[in-house]
Amino acid sequence: MCVATIVLGELYTWAYHPTNPAPVIQRIENDFLPDVKVLEFDLDCAKEFGRARGQLFQQGISVSPVDLMIAAVALVHKLKLVTHNTADYQNVSGLRLDDWSTP
């Protein structure tokens, strides 16, 4: 299993949201991170992000930049993006999606 650095940023955002973030941060760092490969948002991902966003702009479709960055990492690494939020990703050309909440 892989996780993009952008997704980690989102996890840490929600971890720091409560008054006492320590238990959630500990779970991220001790229970989650050791079991996943962390994928950086690098130059290839930036290029893919720009390509995908430009293509969507041409179609008059707006997608959250953060979601597109996550999609770009999956596309560059030829991975399936697993999310429950498939609606935000459905228009990204070439992206393979899997909704983790459906059996």
N, C-alpha and C positions, 0 to 999 in steps of 0.2 A: 504494500500500500504506500502511496506517495501523498504528500501534502505540499502545496505551494506556499512560499513565504507570505504571499498575500493572504492566504487563508489563515495562517498563523497569526498574522496581524489582526484579523477579524476575531479569532479566538481570544487573543490577549485583550482586545477592546472590551469584550464581554466579561472577561475575567476581572478587569479593573473597574468594572461598573459598580459592583457592590461595595459597601463600606469596608469589608474585610476580604480583599482579593486573594490572600495567601493560600487558602485551601484549593481554590480553583487553579491558580498558577502552579501549585505543587502537583496537581493531577495532570495538567498539561505537560509539565516538564518530566515528571517521574513515570506516569502511566501511559501517556500518549506518544510523546516524541521518541522514546527508545524503540518503538515498534514501527516507525514510518521512515521513509526516505524523504528528506526535505529537498524540494526543487526550487531553485532560485529563479526570480524573474530577471533574466539576463538580456543581452543584446538581441538574441534570436527571438525571445519572447516579446521584446519591445517592437521588433519588426512585424511579428505576427499580429500583435495588438493593433498596430497602425493599419495593417492590411484589412483586418476584420472590421475595424471601426470605420475606415474609409468606405468599405463596401456597404456597410449598414447605413451610413450617411447617404450614400447614393440612392438607397432604397427608401429613404425617409424614416428609418427605424432608429430609435434611440435606445441604447442599452447602457446601464450603469458602467462607468469606466472600471470600477473594481471588479465587477462580474466579467468584463471583457479581458481584464488582466488574468483572471483565473482561467478563463477559457483559452487564452493564448498559451499559457503554460501547458495545458492539456494537449492542445494542438501540436505544439512544438515537440513534445515528448511522445506524441501518438498514443495518448492515454484516453480512456473513457472517463468522463466527468461524472461523478456520482454525487447527486444532490436531490433534495426534495423540491428545490426551486427551479424546475425545468423550464418554466415559462420565460424566465429572463435569459435563457440560453438557446431557446429553440430556433432562433433566426441566425445563429452563428454557423456559417457555412463550413461543412466538414467536421463539425464537432459531434462526437458520439456521447450520448447522454444515457444515464441510468438513474431512475428515481428510486432512491434507497427505501422509500416507504411503501412501495408496491411489492406484493409477493411475487 
